[in-house]
């Protein structure tokens, strides 16, 4: 059974009952680097850390002890367009978990000493990512495709922004974005719908003092920049990116299947030609990303620096073949089976369901429907995938290179798709 309710403040509740012993609870906030400026880039993620550091009612240790006393789990994550705080517990502890999450959401005290201490933690996280070449590559390709725009910024922000953040600016940012119309409570697992409604009203709705509009995400323009960062590493990391489709686009399922065929499983074209036939990479894959009003289609490979030009040539060749000849009936069936069965396996987890329901409501104001998604995958044709491929690859591409300085590092920027000129 699905549940949905919008409260007078604009807060939304969504969820699904499943036959199990546990329940997953998530509080989703419509904020990430997509809503940050250059000056406050990183604040969304920093706030995600800081709300765990104590409230007016609980210290940081008390939050941890209450969760551990229940044998429950609590965590959070920040994406480019979403922040989520969540718990997983046995069903009988749902109210206690909701009380804790609501307390953190509304009453985070952000004491000065904790703020300064947590700066060090986040700065170390930034440094760790800067020492991880594939993380650097991911940040660089986002900057290249969305150059000069919020989506092109990193989730973690800069060391300077974190170091210079003060309590006033952090709380002002939080108060600006932690609004009822920007918040969704998602509950999946074992629960009573009427009881959940009562709990959300008690712990969330009753604490909102006003309801105000929340602006749409900024519009984006796809760029075709080529960026590089030289690092002393054994491998080079290359990425290519094209503009894709937004989260609610009708082409999303065909786009997912295209990514699967080109660079998904072990039988995908890129894995076969780059890894299995030529032994030039351990990891090579393609994947899409989706946001409210835009999306991406990306290809990644980790390889020896001297193989950069050859791998780019092989990637370009596989895209050319796909554009010229389309896909086979067997590839279509395989991609469809992978998509549908992966979906079935994922929705057996109430944690995964909670995230799917929460994100769908937060970003599209729609209830997630797994059966509808399965029907959409079943309806995709070879022609649909060919059309999606043509729309994506007819655009100029952005590129990123991370690794040792090498004569061939520019090859990732020089990809030429001959099928587009025929």
Backbone torsions as a table, in degrees:
resi	resn	phi	psi	omega
1	UNK	NA	129.2	176.2
2	UNK	-89.7	149.6	173.6
3	UNK	-126.5	149.3	175.7
4	UNK	-156.0	138.3	173.4
5	UNK	-155.9	137.9	169.1
6	UNK	-109.6	126.9	-176.7
7	UNK	-88.3	165.0	-178.4
8	UNK	-54.2	-32.8	-179.5
9	UNK	-70.5	-19.7	-173.0
10	UNK	107.5	-11.3	174.8
11	UNK	-59.3	142.0	179.7
12	UNK	-119.9	141.8	173.9
13	UNK	-116.8	134.9	178.2
14	UNK	-145.0	153.2	178.5
15	UNK	176.2	179.7	-178.7
16	UNK	-146.7	132.7	173.6
17	UNK	-80.6	135.2	174.6
18	UNK	-132.1	160.3	-177.1
19	UNK	-88.5	93.4	-178.9
20	UNK	-159.0	-176.0	-179.6
21	UNK	-97.3	-14.6	-170.0
22	UNK	-116.7	170.7	177.4
23	UNK	-141.9	137.8	175.3
24	UNK	-107.5	131.4	-177.7
25	UNK	-123.2	129.2	178.8
26	UNK	-130.1	141.3	172.5
27	UNK	-114.6	111.5	-176.4
28	UNK	-101.5	134.0	177.9
29	UNK	-122.8	134.1	-174.5
30	UNK	-80.8	67.6	-179.2
31	UNK	-151.5	142.6	178.1
32	UNK	-173.4	-164.8	-177.1
33	UNK	-63.6	-19.8	178.5
34	UNK	-62.3	-21.2	179.9
35	UNK	-110.7	13.1	-179.6
36	UNK	-101.8	157.0	171.5
37	UNK	-97.0	173.1	176.4
38	UNK	-60.1	-33.5	-176.4
39	UNK	-74.7	-31.4	-179.3
40	UNK	-113.8	18.6	176.2
41	UNK	-58.9	127.3	-177.6
42	UNK	104.2	-11.7	-177.0
43	UNK	-66.6	-37.9	-179.3
44	UNK	-57.9	-47.0	-179.7
45	UNK	-69.3	-38.8	179.3
46	UNK	-63.0	-41.9	178.0
47	UNK	-63.7	-38.3	176.1
48	UNK	-54.1	-40.8	176.2
49	UNK	-68.4	-44.7	-168.8
50	UNK	-70.3	-28.2	-178.9
51	UNK	-67.8	-17.0	176.0
52	UNK	-81.7	-5.4	-171.5
53	UNK	-92.9	12.7	174.5
54	UNK	123.5	152.9	178.7
55	UNK	-129.1	-174.8	175.9
56	UNK	-66.9	-21.0	-176.9
57	UNK	-107.5	-23.3	-173.0
58	UNK	-135.2	140.7	169.8
59	UNK	-80.7	170.2	176.0
60	UNK	-56.6	-44.6	-179.8
61	UNK	-64.4	-39.3	-179.1
62	UNK	-65.3	-36.3	175.6
63	UNK	-59.5	-48.8	-179.1
64	UNK	-63.8	-42.5	-177.6
65	UNK	-66.2	-40.5	179.6
66	UNK	-63.3	-41.9	178.3
67	UNK	-65.5	-45.8	-179.0
68	UNK	-66.6	-34.9	177.7
69	UNK	-61.1	-30.7	178.5
70	UNK	-83.4	-13.8	-170.8
71	UNK	70.0	26.6	-179.1
72	UNK	-98.1	176.1	175.9
73	UNK	-122.2	143.9	175.8
74	UNK	-136.8	141.6	178.7
75	UNK	-164.1	-176.7	179.8
76	UNK	-158.7	162.9	172.5
77	UNK	-150.4	155.2	174.4
78	UNK	-121.6	126.8	173.8
79	UNK	-108.3	-176.8	-178.7
80	UNK	-65.5	-25.1	-176.0
81	UNK	-131.4	9.5	-174.5
82	UNK	-151.2	143.3	165.9
83	UNK	-120.8	135.9	-177.2
84	UNK	-135.6	132.1	172.5
85	UNK	-113.5	133.8	-173.4
86	UNK	-148.1	158.2	174.9
87	UNK	-133.0	159.0	167.8
88	UNK	-135.6	130.4	-175.0
89	UNK	-150.8	172.9	168.4
90	UNK	-69.1	155.8	-171.3
91	UNK	-58.6	-34.9	-176.2
92	UNK	-68.3	-14.3	-178.5
93	UNK	-102.2	12.8	-177.4
94	UNK	-59.6	-43.8	-178.3
95	UNK	-63.2	-41.6	179.1
96	UNK	-62.3	-39.6	178.1
97	UNK	-67.0	-41.1	179.2
98	UNK	-65.2	-38.2	176.7
99	UNK	-59.3	-44.7	-179.2
100	UNK	-65.9	-47.6	-179.0
101	UNK	-63.5	-40.9	179.0
102	UNK	-65.6	-39.5	177.9
103	UNK	-61.0	-43.5	177.9
104	UNK	-65.1	-41.2	-177.3
105	UNK	-64.5	-47.0	-175.2
106	UNK	-89.8	-35.4	-163.1
107	UNK	-117.9	17.7	177.4
108	UNK	-55.2	123.1	-173.5
109	UNK	-87.0	-22.0	178.9
110	UNK	46.8	60.7	177.5
111	UNK	-64.2	147.6	-174.0
112	UNK	-55.9	-43.6	-176.9
113	UNK	-65.8	-36.1	177.1
114	UNK	-71.2	-38.2	177.2
115	UNK	-57.4	-49.2	-178.1
116	UNK	-66.9	-38.4	179.7
117	UNK	-65.6	-42.9	-177.2
118	UNK	-71.1	-24.2	173.4
119	UNK	-54.4	-43.3	-179.9
120	UNK	-62.4	-38.8	179.4
121	UNK	-63.5	-47.7	-177.9
122	UNK	-68.3	-38.9	177.4
123	UNK	-61.7	-39.5	176.2
124	UNK	-65.3	-35.2	176.7
125	UNK	-64.6	-40.9	177.1
126	UNK	-62.5	-44.3	179.7
127	UNK	-63.8	-39.7	178.5
128	UNK	-60.5	-44.5	178.6
129	UNK	-66.0	-36.6	178.2
130	UNK	-66.5	-22.8	177.0
131	UNK	-91.1	0.4	-179.2
132	UNK	-109.8	103.1	-170.0
133	UNK	-57.4	-37.7	-179.2
134	UNK	-71.3	-28.3	172.6
135	UNK	-66.8	-42.7	177.8
136	UNK	-61.4	-41.4	179.6
137	UNK	-61.7	-41.7	179.9
138	UNK	-64.9	-42.4	177.5
139	UNK	-65.2	-38.2	-176.6
140	UNK	-69.2	-39.1	-179.4
141	UNK	-70.1	-32.9	175.1
142	UNK	-64.3	-42.8	178.1
143	UNK	-63.2	-38.7	-178.5
144	UNK	-67.4	-40.6	-176.9
145	UNK	-78.7	-33.6	-178.4
146	UNK	-117.4	45.6	-172.0
147	UNK	-58.0	128.9	178.1
148	UNK	75.3	10.9	-178.0
149	UNK	-122.6	159.1	-176.3
150	UNK	-54.4	-41.3	-179.5
151	UNK	-65.1	-18.1	177.5
152	UNK	-81.7	-6.7	179.3
153	UNK	-86.3	163.8	-179.5
154	UNK	-82.5	156.9	175.9
155	UNK	-68.4	-39.4	-174.5
156	UNK	-78.1	-21.4	-177.0
157	UNK	78.7	-171.7	-178.2
158	UNK	-98.4	157.7	176.1
159	UNK	-59.8	-39.0	-179.7
160	UNK	-62.8	-43.4	178.9
161	UNK	-61.9	-42.1	-179.5
162	UNK	-69.6	-44.2	-178.0
163	UNK	-62.2	-35.1	-175.9
164	UNK	-91.9	-3.8	-179.3
165	UNK	-66.2	140.3	175.1
166	UNK	-122.4	169.1	-175.2
167	UNK	-59.5	-40.6	-178.7
168	UNK	-62.4	-47.4	-177.2
169	UNK	-68.9	-35.6	178.6
170	UNK	-65.5	-48.2	-179.2
171	UNK	-68.0	-34.0	177.2
172	UNK	-64.0	-41.6	178.2
173	UNK	-64.6	-44.7	179.8
174	UNK	-61.4	-46.3	-178.7
175	UNK	-65.4	-27.0	179.4
176	UNK	-72.4	-32.3	-171.6
177	UNK	-111.4	-25.0	-179.2
178	UNK	-83.7	71.8	-175.2
179	UNK	-113.9	157.4	-177.4
180	UNK	-60.4	-40.4	-178.9
181	UNK	-72.2	-10.4	178.1
182	UNK	-105.4	13.3	-173.2
183	UNK	-127.6	138.6	175.2
184	UNK	-130.7	132.6	171.2
185	UNK	-101.4	124.4	-178.1
186	UNK	-118.8	130.9	-177.4
187	UNK	-132.8	124.0	178.3
188	UNK	-137.2	136.8	-178.8
189	UNK	131.4	-143.4	-178.3
190	UNK	-94.3	115.7	178.6
191	UNK	-162.9	164.3	174.4
192	UNK	-99.3	121.9	-175.6
193	UNK	-56.4	-43.5	-179.8
194	UNK	-65.1	-38.3	178.8
195	UNK	-66.5	-41.5	177.7
196	UNK	-62.1	-42.5	176.6
197	UNK	-57.7	-45.5	179.2
198	UNK	-62.5	-41.9	-178.3
199	UNK	-66.9	-42.6	179.5
200	UNK	-64.8	-40.3	177.3
201	UNK	-63.0	-42.7	-177.0
202	UNK	-70.7	-45.3	-171.0
203	UNK	-93.9	-16.9	-179.8
204	UNK	-121.4	-64.7	-170.2
205	UNK	-56.5	-39.2	-175.7
206	UNK	-70.1	-13.1	-177.3
207	UNK	-98.0	-8.3	177.1
208	UNK	-78.8	127.4	-178.0
209	UNK	-96.7	-13.8	179.7
210	UNK	-157.9	160.5	176.7
211	UNK	-127.8	124.3	-179.1
212	UNK	-135.0	156.2	-179.2
213	UNK	-61.2	151.2	175.9
214	UNK	-118.3	123.6	-172.8
215	UNK	-67.2	154.6	175.4
216	UNK	-69.3	159.8	176.5
217	UNK	-64.9	151.0	179.7
218	UNK	-65.0	145.4	175.0
219	UNK	-66.4	154.1	-177.7
220	UNK	-123.7	159.3	172.5
221	UNK	-127.0	130.1	178.5
222	UNK	-75.6	133.3	177.4
223	UNK	-107.4	166.3	178.4
224	UNK	-125.2	47.5	179.7
225	UNK	-77.0	155.7	172.2
226	UNK	-122.5	119.1	-176.3
227	UNK	-122.3	150.2	178.7
228	UNK	-142.3	156.0	173.0
229	UNK	-141.9	116.5	-178.8
230	UNK	-82.1	129.1	178.4
231	UNK	-138.8	149.7	179.4
232	UNK	-82.7	84.3	-179.1
233	UNK	-127.7	161.3	178.2
234	UNK	-72.2	-35.4	-178.6
235	UNK	-109.2	156.9	165.9
236	UNK	-101.0	151.1	179.7
237	UNK	-124.7	121.0	-178.4
238	UNK	-118.7	144.6	175.6
239	UNK	-141.3	144.7	174.6
240	UNK	-124.3	144.5	-179.0
241	UNK	-144.0	141.6	174.8
242	UNK	-125.6	156.8	172.3
243	UNK	-64.2	140.2	-177.1
244	UNK	-117.6	-134.7	-175.3
245	UNK	-124.5	146.9	178.4
246	UNK	-70.6	169.8	-172.9
247	UNK	-57.7	-37.9	-176.7
248	UNK	-93.6	10.2	-175.3
249	UNK	-68.9	144.6	177.9
250	UNK	-66.7	-20.4	-178.4
251	UNK	-85.6	2.9	-171.5
252	UNK	-60.2	-43.3	-178.2
253	UNK	-67.6	-41.0	175.9
254	UNK	-63.3	-37.0	178.6
255	UNK	-65.6	-42.1	176.6
256	UNK	-61.8	-39.6	179.9
257	UNK	-69.8	-35.6	174.6
258	UNK	-60.1	-45.7	179.3
259	UNK	-62.0	-38.2	178.7
260	UNK	-65.0	-44.1	-179.4
261	UNK	-66.7	-42.6	-176.3
262	UNK	-76.6	-44.7	-174.7
263	UNK	-153.5	45.8	-180.0
264	UNK	-98.2	-97.0	-175.3
265	UNK	-78.3	-171.0	-176.8
266	UNK	-63.1	-28.6	-178.8
267	UNK	-88.5	0.7	-177.9
268	UNK	-63.1	157.8	-174.1
269	UNK	-61.6	-46.4	-178.1
270	UNK	-67.6	-40.1	178.7
271	UNK	-63.0	-39.7	-179.2
272	UNK	-69.1	-47.5	-173.5
273	UNK	-78.9	-38.7	-176.8
274	UNK	-82.1	-46.4	-175.9
275	UNK	-89.8	-57.7	-170.5
276	UNK	-73.1	-43.3	-175.5
277	UNK	-84.2	-30.4	-175.2
278	UNK	-118.8	-10.5	176.6
279	UNK	60.1	35.4	-172.7
280	UNK	-100.6	-6.6	-179.3
281	UNK	-156.5	146.4	170.9
282	UNK	-84.2	-37.2	-176.1
283	UNK	-127.0	121.7	174.8
284	UNK	-149.8	129.1	-176.2
285	UNK	-159.9	165.4	176.8
286	UNK	-124.4	147.1	-179.8
287	UNK	-158.7	149.4	174.6
288	UNK	-100.3	158.5	169.5
289	UNK	-131.7	150.6	-174.9
290	UNK	-131.1	138.0	175.1
291	UNK	-131.5	178.4	-173.5
292	UNK	-59.2	-42.4	-175.4
293	UNK	-127.9	20.0	177.9
294	UNK	-165.8	178.9	177.1
295	UNK	-162.2	176.4	179.1
296	UNK	-136.3	156.3	169.0
297	UNK	-128.9	120.0	-170.9
298	UNK	-128.1	150.6	174.9
299	UNK	-127.0	133.6	-179.1
300	UNK	-126.9	145.8	171.2
301	UNK	-148.4	140.1	171.8
302	UNK	-110.8	127.1	-169.0
303	UNK	-155.9	168.5	174.4
304	UNK	-70.1	141.0	-175.3
305	UNK	-53.2	-37.1	-176.9
306	UNK	-71.3	-10.3	-179.7
307	UNK	-99.5	6.2	-173.8
308	UNK	-59.8	-51.0	-177.0
309	UNK	-63.1	-41.4	-178.1
310	UNK	-65.8	-43.0	179.9
311	UNK	-65.4	-40.9	177.0
312	UNK	-61.7	-38.1	177.0
313	UNK	-63.0	-42.8	179.3
314	UNK	-66.3	-41.4	177.6
315	UNK	-60.6	-48.2	178.5
316	UNK	-59.8	-38.7	179.5
317	UNK	-64.6	-39.7	179.3
318	UNK	-69.7	-37.6	176.2
319	UNK	-66.0	-41.4	177.2
320	UNK	-58.3	-46.3	179.6
321	UNK	-60.1	-41.6	-179.0
322	UNK	-65.6	-41.6	179.7
323	UNK	-67.7	-37.3	-177.7
324	UNK	-76.0	-47.1	-168.1
325	UNK	-107.2	-8.5	-176.8
326	UNK	72.8	-160.2	-179.8
327	UNK	-113.7	164.4	179.2
328	UNK	-88.9	162.7	177.1
329	UNK	-62.6	-36.3	179.2
330	UNK	-66.4	-39.7	177.2
331	UNK	-63.4	-39.9	178.1
332	UNK	-61.3	-47.1	-179.2
333	UNK	-64.1	-41.3	-179.0
334	UNK	-65.6	-45.4	-179.6
335	UNK	-63.7	-38.7	178.6
336	UNK	-64.8	-44.4	179.8
337	UNK	-63.5	-42.1	178.5
338	UNK	-61.3	-44.2	-177.5
339	UNK	-65.8	-47.5	-175.5
340	UNK	-69.2	-45.5	-177.2
341	UNK	-71.6	-32.1	174.2
342	UNK	-64.0	-40.2	177.4
343	UNK	-62.9	-45.8	179.1
344	UNK	-60.3	-41.5	-180.0
345	UNK	-67.5	-37.2	-178.6
346	UNK	-68.6	-40.5	-174.4
347	UNK	-77.5	-1.5	170.6
348	UNK	-72.3	-17.1	178.1
349	UNK	-94.1	122.1	178.9
350	UNK	-69.4	-21.5	174.5
351	UNK	-66.9	-45.3	177.6
352	UNK	-63.9	-42.4	177.7
353	UNK	-60.0	-43.7	179.6
354	UNK	-57.3	-41.8	-179.9
355	UNK	-69.5	-40.7	179.1
356	UNK	-64.0	-45.4	-179.9
357	UNK	-65.9	-42.9	-178.0
358	UNK	-65.3	-45.9	-178.1
359	UNK	-67.6	-41.2	180.0
360	UNK	-60.8	-42.6	179.9
361	UNK	-70.7	-41.4	-176.8
362	UNK	-65.7	-45.2	-171.3
363	UNK	-94.0	-26.4	-177.0
364	UNK	-123.0	-4.8	-175.9
365	UNK	55.8	40.4	179.7
366	UNK	-130.6	146.5	173.1
367	UNK	-78.1	132.1	179.0
368	UNK	-66.0	137.8	-178.4
369	UNK	-134.3	102.0	-177.7
370	UNK	-63.9	-39.0	-179.6
371	UNK	-64.0	-39.7	177.2
372	UNK	-63.3	-39.1	179.3
373	UNK	-67.1	-40.5	177.0
374	UNK	-60.8	-44.3	178.3
375	UNK	-60.5	-37.3	179.3
376	UNK	-65.4	-40.9	177.4
377	UNK	-64.7	-39.9	-179.2
378	UNK	-66.6	-24.0	-177.3
379	UNK	-86.8	-10.8	-176.8
380	UNK	-68.9	135.0	179.7
381	UNK	-112.5	169.4	175.2
382	UNK	-59.2	-38.4	-179.8
383	UNK	-65.6	-36.8	178.0
384	UNK	-61.2	-43.9	-179.0
385	UNK	-68.9	-38.1	177.1
386	UNK	-62.5	-40.4	179.2
387	UNK	-66.1	-42.7	178.2
388	UNK	-62.3	-44.6	-179.9
389	UNK	-60.6	-42.5	-179.9
390	UNK	-64.5	-40.7	179.3
391	UNK	-65.1	-40.6	-178.0
392	UNK	-71.7	-54.1	-169.5
393	UNK	-81.5	-5.9	174.5
394	UNK	-79.3	-7.9	177.3
395	UNK	-86.7	154.5	168.5
396	UNK	-63.1	146.0	-176.9
397	UNK	-104.3	150.9	169.9
398	UNK	-91.9	157.8	-178.1
399	UNK	-147.6	157.2	178.5
400	UNK	-143.2	142.6	175.8
401	UNK	-132.0	129.9	174.8
402	UNK	-130.9	125.9	179.7
403	UNK	153.3	-167.8	-178.9
404	UNK	-63.6	150.2	175.0
405	UNK	-63.5	129.1	-172.8
406	UNK	-148.1	148.4	-176.9
407	UNK	-62.9	-24.6	-175.5
408	UNK	-99.4	10.0	-174.7
409	UNK	-64.4	-23.7	-179.7
410	UNK	-77.2	-7.1	-176.5
411	UNK	-60.1	-32.6	-178.0
412	UNK	-67.7	-25.3	178.1
413	UNK	-85.5	-17.7	-172.0
414	UNK	-101.9	13.9	179.1
415	UNK	-53.7	127.1	-178.6
416	UNK	-122.3	117.9	-179.7
417	UNK	-93.9	101.1	-173.8
418	UNK	-66.1	-29.1	-177.2
419	UNK	-62.9	-23.7	179.9
420	UNK	-75.9	-15.2	-177.5
421	UNK	-102.3	-8.7	-176.2
422	UNK	-75.3	NA	NA
